[in-house]
Amino acid sequence: MSIGRIIKVSGPLVIAEGMDQAKMFDVVRVGDKKLIGEVIEMRGDKASIQVYEETSGLGPGGPVVTTGEPLSVELAPGLIEAMFDGIQRPLETIAKQAGNYITRGIDVPVLDREKKWGFTPVKKSGDHVAAGDIIGLVKETSIVEHRVMVPIGIEGEIVDIKSGDFTILEVIASIKNNKGEIKDISMLQKWPVRKGRPYTNKLSPEEPMITGQRVIDTFFPVAKGGTACVPGPFGSGKTVVQHQLAKWADAEIIVYIGCGERGNEMTDVLMEFPELKDPKTGEPLMKRTVLIANTSNMPVAAREASIYTGITIAEYFRDMGYSVAVMADSTSRWAEALREMSGRLEEMPGEEGYPAYLSSRLAEFYERAGKFVCLGSENRIGALTVIGAVSPPGGDLSEPVTQATLKVVKVFWGLDANLAYRRHFPAINWLESYSLYLDKVAPAIEKTGEKGWSEMEREAMRVLEEESELEEIVRLVGIDSLSENDRLTLESARSLREDYLHQNAFHEVDTYTSIPKQHKMLGLILDFNELGHKALDEGVYLNKILSLPVRERIARAKYIAETEIKKIDEISEALKQEIESLVGEAK
């Protein structure tokens, strides 16, 4: 521990001298109020410190004490259902102690030290264990089973393991290492947030993460262990897309990071999630969710740390063998915090004032995603999927944060202001977006019984692309210049857009669509397109095809409940009969 002295204060940046004992990324306590800070630059005995709390009242001469430890998170039972700020301070505990605003310098334990958890061992005395091995289970919530692992760096023989109710600090097992030393283990572990947790092997992600959002699952799927970004202008629905993924994606654990987010939007999450039911278990979604809330009025330096805090917690659950999804909303505001701190450090600015290392920092974050063989002898498979929202100013996708993100992610869900203006949500532009996982995940979807999924996806996209070309002709010379076949294609594409791709996030049934229902709905619209073209070739008039009574039932298929999706087959039969009847009349 060394004690330095403040010589300069510039917003959240504090410069202190006499810090020759400090190291990069050490956590320090600044001033008489012991504000939390982190060393981000060392020059001789001078340390530049980003302070995670409001610095008003600090002045030259104040003390700075280094803790000698990097910024770390506490990992133990009690994480699920909790809400933390950007540096893992428990907001509910602080609210009880200090009211609605975080008191500067407040020091509260991250996780409850008094609560006892029921620990059930799965190993016994005499067993040999290595780092990452599961030694016991704790029922953290009605959905999540917390798997207590051997801390990284410890290996040996269990000499004692207990069963019963313990706090996170009490010893639950003792392990004798190769040197004969006895290491006592509790349920609490710590890990530095800027360092990825180790793993045995990294695998290629090939299993789809089903989201229940038709435009995503059908055209632009993300794999479990994949990366995706959602860029779009103000009001285009980025946050709603993130909320929908957090609610319905088939990840077992959700870590939602509100990074510089509006306070009312985080409030929406807090109010909605306890009421929403998990489609798999029927339990509240909060029972598998961790929230990191660093709202726009919180100190800007803590915003920079928030995404690291969130992804480290996610890696911990990944190491247990869970499929985890991280929602970061939004990385643009994180980059703005990076730019502010870089400016105060007087670093050479890069494009649009962002630091030159913006791309490498974004890559470091997204590269922590993946599908992994976790540490330990059980060969557990864990997946960590990262989905980041990007808020480009004015919707300009050529700006640095969007471009740096697109270099490292494999799925691009481009939100379109024109679609949002026309009230088409999710406003994901199907002609500009892409997914590099499409060919990898299609076989996994077809194995579930959805035969011909890839062919249907390609045919639907062909119809939508053809619509785009035909609309150019219509704008130039009018719709009357089109053949009846082309006009039917336009009508089929309109059905795809309005009856399939458009999805109401606030409708009880339409908010989530399973893969079997998506398969039937898409097949129904493509059948209308195919049978309609055949009917035209048989001499049926276009207006008769467009006025078929079954078309209204096709449009309302999205509102058929999951338990009644066989009704879509009935609509398909009715479509075939009505087309056959028209063909019969034409002959």
VOGU-3710 file (C-alpha; in Angstrom, 3 decimals, decimal comma):
1> msigriikvs> 0,000/0,000/0,000  1,318/3,443/-0,903  -0,120/6,880/-0,149  0,118/9,539/-2,831  -1,045/13,135/-3,077  -3,500/14,735/-5,521  -1,882/17,363/-7,767  -4,611/17,836/-10,394  -8,361/17,236/-10,759  -10,035/17,347/-14,205
11> gplviaegmd> -13,595/16,027/-13,998  -13,389/12,263/-13,397  -9,617/12,316/-14,014  -7,339/12,776/-11,000  -3,536/12,943/-11,197  -1,569/11,997/-8,094  2,155/11,974/-7,340  4,112/9,728/-4,995  2,454/6,644/-6,555  5,639/4,764/-7,489
21> qakmfdvvrv> 4,331/1,630/-5,720  1,107/1,574/-7,775  0,567/-0,533/-10,917  -1,619/-0,118/-14,001  -5,294/-0,855/-13,309  -4,832/-0,868/-9,524  -7,902/0,222/-7,586  -7,232/3,273/-5,424  -9,151/5,286/-2,832  -9,145/9,000/-3,581
31> gdkkligevi> -9,569/11,892/-1,135  -10,914/11,963/2,403  -14,186/10,383/1,250  -12,249/7,413/-0,186  -13,793/7,595/-3,649  -13,186/4,521/-5,814  -10,760/5,008/-8,715  -8,554/3,014/-11,072  -5,049/3,752/-12,329  -5,138/4,118/-16,128
41> emrgdkasiq> -1,727/5,678/-16,799  1,656/5,761/-15,046  4,385/8,347/-15,705  7,257/8,042/-13,244  5,675/8,366/-9,801  2,634/10,171/-11,230  -0,560/8,142/-11,722  -3,565/9,158/-13,791  -6,679/7,845/-12,085  -10,210/7,584/-13,436
51> vyeetsglgp> -12,578/8,068/-10,518  -15,847/6,151/-10,581  -17,699/8,704/-8,468  -18,453/12,431/-8,608  -15,204/14,344/-7,954  -16,623/17,719/-6,846  -14,887/18,858/-3,654  -11,586/17,129/-4,435  -8,525/19,353/-4,578  -4,717/19,244/-4,653
61> ggpvvttgep> -3,107/17,788/-1,553  -5,774/15,164/-0,893  -4,618/11,608/-0,123  -4,665/8,735/-2,636  -4,261/5,214/-1,277  -3,638/2,236/-3,563  -5,172/-1,122/-2,645  -2,663/-3,067/-4,737  -5,485/-5,014/-6,431  -7,086/-4,611/-9,868
71> lsvelapgli> -10,777/-3,769/-10,329  -12,481/-7,100/-9,631  -15,957/-8,555/-9,282  -17,251/-10,853/-6,563  -18,577/-14,169/-7,859  -20,793/-16,278/-5,600  -24,452/-17,194/-5,022  -26,546/-14,003/-4,891  -25,702/-12,618/-8,336  -28,940/-13,694/-10,014
81> eamfdgiqrp> -31,855/-11,226/-9,590  -29,389/-8,591/-8,334  -28,918/-5,123/-9,793  -25,457/-3,561/-9,730  -23,930/-0,339/-10,980  -20,965/-0,268/-13,392  -18,426/-1,294/-10,727  -20,663/-3,923/-9,085  -22,035/-1,903/-6,214  -25,427/-3,355/-5,162
91> letiakqagn> -27,995/-0,658/-5,933  -30,819/-2,103/-3,830  -28,588/-2,305/-0,736  -27,363/1,259/-1,304  -30,957/2,484/-1,767  -31,909/1,022/1,629  -28,928/2,651/3,328  -28,611/5,988/1,531  -31,801/6,642/-0,464  -32,331/6,992/-4,192
101> yitrgidvpv> -28,885/8,405/-5,016  -25,498/6,794/-4,457  -23,710/8,577/-1,616  -20,111/9,362/-2,514  -17,617/7,080/-0,850  -20,295/4,657/0,374  -18,824/1,244/1,088  -21,241/-1,691/1,173  -20,541/-5,395/0,563  -21,270/-6,440/-3,027
111> ldrekkwgft> -23,007/-9,672/-2,014  -24,895/-10,495/1,164  -22,425/-11,772/3,782  -25,127/-12,894/6,218  -27,458/-14,955/4,026  -26,985/-18,720/4,277  -27,158/-20,890/1,162  -27,878/-24,619/1,087  -24,682/-26,279/-0,187  -24,872/-29,848/-1,503
121> pvkksgdhva> -21,460/-31,425/-2,257  -20,976/-33,508/-5,406  -17,416/-34,521/-4,517  -16,137/-36,371/-1,443  -13,019/-36,447/0,662  -10,137/-38,124/-1,162  -11,275/-36,997/-4,628  -8,684/-35,265/-6,786  -9,942/-31,973/-8,214  -8,527/-29,345/-10,539
131> agdiiglvke> -9,368/-25,691/-11,194  -12,883/-25,393/-12,588  -14,181/-28,706/-11,223  -17,645/-28,490/-9,669  -17,520/-29,493/-6,015  -21,078/-28,634/-4,968  -24,449/-27,170/-5,894  -26,515/-24,311/-4,509  -30,144/-23,664/-5,502  -29,770/-19,927/-6,183
141> tsivehrvmv> -33,251/-19,374/-7,653  -36,089/-21,657/-8,714  -34,526/-21,692/-12,228  -30,763/-21,404/-11,661  -28,587/-24,036/-10,019  -25,368/-22,349/-8,903  -22,422/-24,687/-9,452  -19,625/-23,979/-6,975  -16,260/-24,499/-8,694  -12,695/-24,981/-7,521
151> pigiegeivd> -11,027/-21,540/-7,825  -8,542/-21,057/-10,658  -4,998/-21,800/-9,500  -5,955/-24,550/-7,029  -5,530/-28,289/-7,661  -5,158/-31,244/-5,332  -6,968/-33,717/-3,091  -10,078/-32,865/-1,074  -9,296/-33,451/2,587  -12,629/-32,135/3,896
161> iksgdftile> -15,928/-31,099/2,302  -19,060/-30,025/4,155  -22,787/-30,129/3,584  -25,451/-27,754/4,927  -26,211/-24,048/5,065  -23,295/-21,619/4,790  -22,621/-17,957/4,065  -20,480/-17,144/1,031  -17,468/-16,512/3,308  -17,591/-19,725/5,363
171> viasiknnkg> -15,247/-22,577/4,476  -17,044/-25,371/2,574  -14,031/-27,471/1,556  -10,292/-27,888/2,117  -7,916/-29,034/-0,613  -4,327/-30,255/-0,182  -2,176/-29,236/-3,131  0,935/-30,960/-4,522  3,153/-29,092/-2,044  1,142/-30,420/0,881
181> eikdismlqk> -0,418/-27,023/1,623  -4,055/-26,926/2,750  -6,231/-24,423/0,850  -9,589/-23,519/2,364  -12,364/-22,789/-0,136  -15,497/-20,705/0,341  -18,282/-20,010/-2,164  -16,890/-16,523/-2,866  -14,399/-15,957/-5,685  -12,968/-12,736/-7,120
191> wpvrkgrpyt> -11,809/-12,076/-10,660  -10,299/-8,952/-12,335  -12,785/-7,568/-14,859  -10,292/-6,660/-17,589  -8,899/-10,190/-17,825  -10,898/-12,960/-19,523  -11,454/-16,097/-17,477  -9,423/-19,068/-18,789  -10,885/-22,084/-20,586  -9,674/-25,401/-22,021
201> nklspeepmi> -10,649/-24,990/-25,665  -12,675/-22,697/-27,926  -15,175/-24,331/-30,293  -16,926/-23,204/-33,449  -20,449/-21,947/-32,598  -22,988/-23,948/-34,628  -26,089/-24,125/-32,446  -28,642/-21,340/-33,062  -29,756/-19,098/-30,231  -33,506/-19,049/-30,823
211> tgqrvidtff> -34,902/-15,599/-30,055  -38,561/-15,940/-31,064  -38,126/-12,894/-33,347  -39,011/-14,033/-36,866  -36,787/-11,675/-38,859  -33,787/-12,706/-36,735  -34,332/-16,466/-36,511  -35,246/-16,851/-40,189  -32,871/-14,510/-42,005  -30,170/-13,313/-39,602
221> pvakggtacv> -29,690/-15,898/-36,828  -27,028/-15,647/-34,153  -25,279/-18,766/-32,871  -24,856/-19,605/-29,199  -21,395/-18,236/-28,515  -21,667/-15,744/-31,361  -21,509/-11,968/-31,594  -24,041/-9,514/-33,008  -24,551/-5,776/-33,172  -27,739/-3,713/-33,490
231> pgpfgsgktv> -26,911/-0,275/-34,882  -29,621/2,230/-35,630  -30,627/5,874/-35,288  -32,603/7,372/-32,405  -36,130/5,943/-32,162  -35,515/2,938/-34,429  -36,078/0,377/-31,669  -32,602/-0,761/-30,541  -33,590/-0,989/-26,890  -36,840/-2,837/-27,637
241> vqhqlakwad> -34,905/-5,368/-29,754  -32,460/-5,837/-26,854  -35,344/-6,221/-24,397  -37,017/-8,809/-26,648  -33,792/-10,810/-26,866  -33,290/-10,589/-23,102  -36,856/-11,793/-22,556  -37,140/-14,597/-25,078  -33,691/-15,777/-26,256  -33,103/-19,399/-25,231
251> aeiivyigcg> -30,003/-18,582/-23,199  -30,088/-19,974/-19,649  -28,623/-16,817/-18,042  -29,094/-13,211/-19,178  -26,712/-10,389/-18,223  -28,240/-7,056/-19,244  -25,854/-4,073/-19,218  -27,488/-0,642/-19,359  -24,344/1,265/-20,324  -25,134/4,982/-20,240
261> ergnemtdvl> -28,786/4,083/-20,794  -31,727/6,319/-19,954  -32,929/5,753/-16,414  -36,551/5,258/-17,463  -35,557/2,429/-19,841  -33,732/0,588/-17,057  -36,833/1,144/-14,919  -38,905/-0,528/-17,654  -36,638/-3,585/-17,433  -36,968/-3,682/-13,644
271> mefpelkdpk> -40,733/-3,364/-13,796  -41,282/-5,803/-16,681  -38,930/-8,694/-15,956  -40,450/-9,778/-12,601  -43,871/-9,899/-14,289  -42,808/-11,683/-17,477  -42,882/-15,455/-17,441  -40,031/-17,544/-18,814  -41,573/-19,547/-21,719  -39,655/-22,672/-20,651
281> tgeplmkrtv> -40,236/-22,699/-16,894  -43,175/-20,345/-16,275  -41,087/-18,559/-13,626  -40,353/-14,775/-13,647  -37,534/-13,881/-16,048  -35,655/-12,045/-13,271  -34,875/-15,439/-11,752  -32,235/-15,983/-14,459  -31,150/-12,375/-15,022  -28,345/-10,144/-13,726
291> liantsnmpv> -28,714/-6,391/-14,310  -25,844/-3,908/-14,601  -27,338/-0,409/-14,511  -25,054/2,483/-15,322  -27,564/5,126/-16,335  -26,672/8,294/-18,242  -26,610/10,447/-15,090  -24,090/8,199/-13,301  -20,354/9,048/-13,392  -18,946/8,617/-16,887
301> aareasiytg> -15,852/6,649/-15,787  -17,995/3,873/-14,294  -19,710/3,573/-17,673  -16,371/2,534/-19,160  -16,032/-0,244/-16,573  -19,632/-1,489/-16,785  -19,288/-3,708/-19,864  -16,249/-5,434/-18,342  -18,134/-6,011/-15,088  -21,043/-7,538/-17,002
311> itiaeyfrdm> -19,022/-9,821/-19,241  -16,893/-11,128/-16,324  -20,058/-12,143/-14,444  -21,272/-13,786/-17,675  -17,989/-15,716/-18,043  -18,412/-17,055/-14,505  -21,793/-18,593/-15,383  -20,387/-19,779/-18,712  -17,727/-21,694/-16,763  -20,527/-23,560/-14,977
321> gysvavmads> -21,618/-24,918/-18,371  -24,501/-22,521/-18,997  -25,455/-20,766/-22,206  -25,216/-17,066/-21,322  -26,297/-14,014/-23,326  -24,920/-10,524/-22,681  -26,950/-7,522/-23,862  -24,837/-4,343/-23,937  -26,948/-1,230/-24,500  -25,186/0,731/-25,801
331> tsrwaealre> -21,520/0,437/-26,712  -21,638/3,897/-28,312  -22,112/5,470/-24,890  -19,277/3,307/-23,583  -17,090/4,617/-26,434  -18,100/8,186/-25,545  -16,844/7,577/-21,994  -13,617/6,238/-23,476  -13,322/9,380/-25,627  -13,903/11,690/-22,661
341> msgrleempg> -11,250/9,992/-20,542  -8,817/9,932/-23,501  -9,357/13,664/-24,029  -8,652/14,429/-20,388  -5,462/12,346/-20,588  -4,443/14,561/-23,549  -3,916/11,520/-25,772  -3,625/11,955/-29,540  -7,217/11,691/-30,831  -8,198/9,348/-33,633
351> eegypaylss> -11,173/9,583/-35,961  -13,950/11,877/-34,651  -12,024/12,368/-31,404  -12,222/8,712/-30,334  -8,944/7,262/-29,009  -6,729/5,410/-31,487  -7,250/2,200/-29,496  -11,073/2,184/-29,890  -11,019/-0,768/-32,330  -8,746/-2,899/-30,156
361> rlaefyerag> -10,838/-2,237/-27,019  -14,050/-3,226/-28,847  -12,330/-6,352/-30,194  -11,136/-7,281/-26,669  -14,735/-7,086/-25,464  -16,396/-9,052/-28,275  -13,629/-11,676/-28,437  -14,587/-12,802/-24,931  -17,692/-14,339/-26,534  -17,605/-17,906/-27,804
371> kfvclgsenr> -18,466/-21,536/-27,246  -15,964/-23,110/-24,883  -14,842/-26,337/-23,300  -14,669/-25,053/-19,722  -11,891/-25,718/-17,226  -12,269/-28,895/-15,190  -12,272/-32,636/-15,751  -15,978/-32,867/-16,718  -15,503/-31,320/-20,208  -18,446/-28,992/-19,708
381> igaltvigav> -19,519/-26,918/-22,709  -20,462/-23,299/-22,001  -21,478/-20,584/-24,438  -21,285/-16,801/-24,126  -23,188/-14,764/-26,722  -22,611/-11,001/-26,898  -25,149/-8,650/-28,497  -24,244/-4,969/-28,506  -26,427/-2,028/-29,463  -24,729/0,842/-31,270
391> sppggdlsep> -26,183/4,375/-31,422  -24,534/6,114/-34,391  -25,195/9,883/-34,423  -27,881/10,627/-37,001  -27,978/6,969/-38,014  -24,653/7,304/-39,862  -23,296/3,739/-40,019  -19,945/4,962/-41,370  -18,997/6,472/-37,993  -16,060/4,891/-36,081
401> vtqatlkvvk> -17,890/2,898/-33,363  -20,179/1,123/-35,863  -17,356/0,393/-38,285  -15,030/-0,873/-35,537  -17,850/-3,107/-34,236  -18,664/-4,537/-37,680  -15,025/-5,625/-38,036  -15,343/-8,049/-35,124  -18,997/-9,201/-35,007  -20,549/-11,780/-37,325
411> vfwgldanla> -24,173/-10,635/-37,274  -25,381/-7,200/-38,327  -28,989/-6,267/-37,594  -29,220/-2,855/-39,275  -32,155/-0,830/-38,007  -33,815/1,444/-40,561  -35,321/4,832/-39,652  -37,716/4,619/-42,637  -39,103/1,272/-41,443  -39,490/2,671/-37,924
421> yrrhfpainw> -41,251/5,759/-39,341  -43,701/3,416/-41,121  -44,241/1,637/-37,761  -42,678/-1,579/-39,036  -41,020/-3,219/-36,019  -38,547/-4,784/-35,525  -37,152/-2,210/-37,970  -34,353/-4,539/-39,145  -33,601/-3,837/-42,799  -33,646/-7,255/-44,494
431> lesyslyldk> -31,716/-6,008/-47,547  -28,775/-4,523/-45,602  -28,457/-6,866/-42,596  -26,465/-10,086/-42,672  -25,501/-13,121/-40,589  -22,325/-15,133/-41,136  -23,795/-17,966/-39,037  -26,669/-18,694/-41,458  -25,141/-21,769/-43,114  -23,734/-23,071/-39,816
441> vapaiektge> -26,979/-23,029/-37,818  -29,392/-24,146/-40,569  -28,519/-27,881/-40,193  -29,187/-27,671/-36,436  -32,634/-26,148/-37,105  -33,452/-28,796/-39,719  -32,500/-31,553/-37,271  -35,406/-30,422/-35,071  -37,813/-31,480/-37,840  -38,116/-28,227/-39,805
451> kgwsemerea> -37,248/-29,737/-43,195  -36,337/-27,419/-46,062  -35,608/-24,484/-43,733  -32,625/-23,245/-45,780  -34,515/-23,455/-49,086  -37,478/-21,573/-47,620  -35,226/-18,848/-46,244  -33,502/-18,408/-49,612  -36,807/-18,337/-51,502  -38,290/-15,749/-49,123
461> mrvleeesel> -35,215/-13,545/-49,453  -35,362/-13,896/-53,268  -38,974/-12,634/-53,231  -38,013/-9,652/-51,030  -35,039/-8,769/-53,225  -37,195/-9,050/-56,354  -39,720/-6,713/-54,713  -36,968/-4,119/-54,243  -36,082/-4,276/-57,957  -39,728/-4,095/-59,044
471> eeivrlvgid> -40,379/-1,095/-56,799  -37,698/0,803/-58,730  -39,620/0,131/-61,959  -42,927/1,132/-60,333  -41,423/4,442/-59,180  -40,216/5,176/-62,700  -43,114/4,079/-64,938  -45,984/3,033/-62,630  -47,463/-0,296/-61,544  -49,485/-0,722/-64,738
481> slsendrltl> -46,262/-1,481/-66,595  -45,761/-4,697/-64,590  -46,946/-8,129/-65,681  -49,459/-10,000/-63,542  -46,688/-12,351/-62,373  -44,624/-9,397/-61,161  -47,622/-7,838/-59,421  -48,283/-11,152/-57,654  -44,623/-11,181/-56,532  -45,122/-7,691/-55,070
491> esarslredy> -48,193/-8,891/-53,208  -46,362/-11,962/-51,869  -43,496/-9,746/-50,714  -45,964/-7,421/-48,988  -47,407/-10,441/-47,180  -43,904/-11,475/-46,125  -43,213/-7,987/-44,773  -46,507/-7,310/-43,034  -47,638/-10,795/-42,006  -44,269/-12,379/-41,208
501> lhqnafhevd> -41,447/-9,879/-40,627  -43,593/-7,342/-38,768  -43,898/-8,465/-35,151  -45,622/-6,756/-32,230  -43,390/-6,875/-29,147  -46,300/-5,871/-26,908  -48,835/-8,438/-28,157  -49,276/-11,415/-25,847  -49,064/-13,999/-28,677  -47,082/-12,214/-31,389
511> tytsipkqhk> -44,201/-11,199/-29,091  -42,647/-14,696/-29,374  -42,778/-17,222/-32,238  -41,277/-20,689/-31,909  -39,300/-22,244/-34,773  -42,101/-24,750/-35,669  -44,604/-21,892/-35,920  -42,155/-19,779/-37,952  -41,666/-22,737/-40,309  -45,409/-23,137/-40,847
521> mlglildfne> -46,060/-19,382/-41,235  -43,269/-18,922/-43,765  -44,336/-22,029/-45,660  -47,905/-20,710/-45,839  -46,878/-17,403/-47,464  -44,467/-19,099/-49,879  -47,199/-21,593/-50,817  -49,484/-18,665/-51,672  -46,740/-17,236/-53,901  -46,016/-20,544/-55,656
531> lghkaldegv> -49,639/-21,643/-56,103  -50,622/-18,150/-57,203  -48,023/-18,121/-59,980  -49,152/-21,572/-61,124  -52,771/-20,371/-61,152  -51,783/-17,366/-63,314  -50,141/-19,765/-65,761  -53,436/-21,697/-65,876  -55,289/-18,562/-66,910  -56,708/-17,386/-63,550
541> ylnkilslpv> -57,076/-13,596/-63,263  -54,832/-11,842/-60,731  -57,660/-9,958/-59,028  -59,372/-13,277/-58,208  -56,192/-14,602/-56,561  -55,753/-11,414/-54,559  -59,357/-11,475/-53,347  -59,283/-15,045/-52,014  -61,055/-15,273/-48,613  -58,135/-17,302/-47,184
551> reriarakyi> -55,783/-14,306/-47,451  -57,199/-12,710/-44,322  -56,572/-15,937/-42,418  -52,951/-15,931/-43,691  -52,508/-12,377/-42,410  -53,832/-13,341/-38,968  -51,782/-16,551/-38,627  -49,244/-14,674/-36,472  -51,889/-14,358/-33,738  -52,481/-18,119/-33,488
561> aeteikkide> -51,274/-19,363/-30,100  -48,320/-21,761/-29,916  -50,605/-24,484/-28,554  -52,841/-24,247/-31,632  -50,331/-24,033/-34,492  -52,018/-26,962/-36,252  -54,570/-24,363/-37,344  -51,923/-23,047/-39,754  -52,034/-26,432/-41,521  -55,805/-25,958/-41,877
571> isealkqeie> -55,209/-22,548/-43,480  -52,712/-24,168/-45,855  -55,311/-26,755/-46,896  -57,937/-24,043/-47,384  -55,454/-22,101/-49,586  -54,864/-25,125/-51,827  -58,600/-25,798/-52,154  -59,440/-22,193/-53,031  -56,638/-22,011/-55,642  -57,754/-25,362/-57,135
581> slvgeak> -61,306/-24,028/-57,313  -60,123/-20,933/-59,233  -58,086/-23,088/-61,636  -61,133/-25,320/-62,183  -63,288/-22,290/-62,998  -60,664/-20,941/-65,448  -60,681/-24,208/-67,371
//
